């Protein structure tokens, strides 16, 4: 895979101190952040009202205990969970693309998605029940195993790559781990065909089973990962100039890269463990941010996280509404919309003479 390094004059502008006065990129970034936060507020309200009973449950929350339960215990945690999962994936995508210096990098490059799917399959095979019908203890076991599977896959990738020093070796190790763990998951599904339906729900992605405890866990993980990525964002700016130049800036490459890899793995593992495999959000969100505002990674990681949150929440609401009272798997919808966007982007850049 070819590593794309932008022109050096653009990169120098990214890491050197800005001239006095607000830069155009900063103004655009602030405007984009305002729009994303406003969109979040609107989408949260819409998410609380989308369902088989529509606005009636929202309007009668004060007088009807059932309406209160529908909105407070089902719709609101699901809506917030979709926002948080999108925020985690958008953040992980921005870190992955900066860390690997590749605009096609996504959060699943280190094998975390395959590891989470394998962990979920093992839990379902051991428990012998579907997480769609089981109690909270069983669901907690599936989520916990999925997260452990994601973390184990990343550790295996790091071991095979010999650490975080060589990004190309790390990327290749992630691909290998993903393929091998995916094959093991398929073998488990063949041996336990009773989990096929549950695994299909997991691999297509859904926010239907997110509760308030899951929201609290994802929120804490997002705060930790976002803070880490922001604190280490100078390394992402430096890596745009290349390994040697980043080292010449006096940056401790190994520990900073390790911190970013851990933030990437934790963010991806938390999102996948709670909502399953959701495609293209982590890949498309940083692209959309870059198309609107060219800023340093201190801004970029936050904006990509907000963009991913808005994208996934909008897709989740659309998935619930488009064929109501049934719903589409949100991962299928994000794959269709995200793939269409990237095909259009590729076509436009090809016609413009570059890609």
C-alpha positions, 0 to 999 in steps of 0.5 A: 500500500502506497503511503501518501505524503502531502507537499512539504510546504503544506505540512510545514504550515501545519506544524509551524506556529500560525501567523497572528490573527485567526487563520481561515482554516481555524475559522472554518473549523470553528464554524464546522464544530458549531454546525456539528454540535447544532446538528447533534442537538437536532438529531438527539431530539429526532432520535427520541421521537423515532419509533413505532409510536412516534412523537406520542411517546415524547408528548405523553412522557409525563402522564404515561409510564409506558411512554416514559419507559419507551423514551427514557429506557429505549430510545434515548440510550440507543440514540446517545449510544449511536452518537458515542459509537460514531464519535469513537469510530470517527476519532479512531479513523482520524488517528489511523489515517494520521498514524499510517499517513494514509487517507485510506486507513480505517479504525479496523486496520489493526484487526480489532474488528475481527477480534471483536467478532471472534470474541462475540462468537465465542461468547455466544457459542459458550452461552448458547443463547442469542443476545437479542433475547437474553438478559443483561448478564448475557449481553454483558458477557458478549460485550465483554468478550467482544472487547477482549477479542478486539484488545487481544487482536491488537496485542497480537498485531503488535507482537507480530509487527515487533512493536509500533516502530514500523507502520508498514509492518504494523499495517500488514500484521493487522491485515494478517490477524484480521484474516486469520481471526475471521477464519476462526470465527467462521469455523465457530459458526460452522460448528455452532449454527445456532449463533448464525442469526445473532452473529449476523446482527453483530456483523451488520451493526446495530445500536438496538441493545445499547443501554445507559451503562453502555453509554457511560462506558463509551463516554468515559472511553471516548473522553480518555481516547480523545484526550490522548489523541489531542495531547499527542496530536503534534506527533501526527502533524510531525509524521506528515513530514516523514519519520526522520523529520518527526524525529528531528523535531525532538518528538519521542516517537516510540512512546507517543506512537504507542499511546496513539495505537492504544487510543485507536485500539480502545476507541475501536474496541469499545464501539465494535463491542457495543454496536457491532461492525459498522463500516465507513464511518471511521473512514469517511468522517476524516475525509469530510472534515478535510474537505471542509477545513484544513487544520492541524490534528489538534482540531482534526481529531475533535472534528472527525469525532464529531463528524463520525458521531453525527454521521452514525446517529443520522444513519441510525435514525434513518435505519429506524425510520425508512421501513418502520416499524421494522428497521434496517441494520445500520451497518448496511446503511452506512456501507451503502452511503459511505461507499457511494460517497467514496466512489463519487469522491474517487470519480471527481478526483480522477476527472480532476487529474489526481487521486 
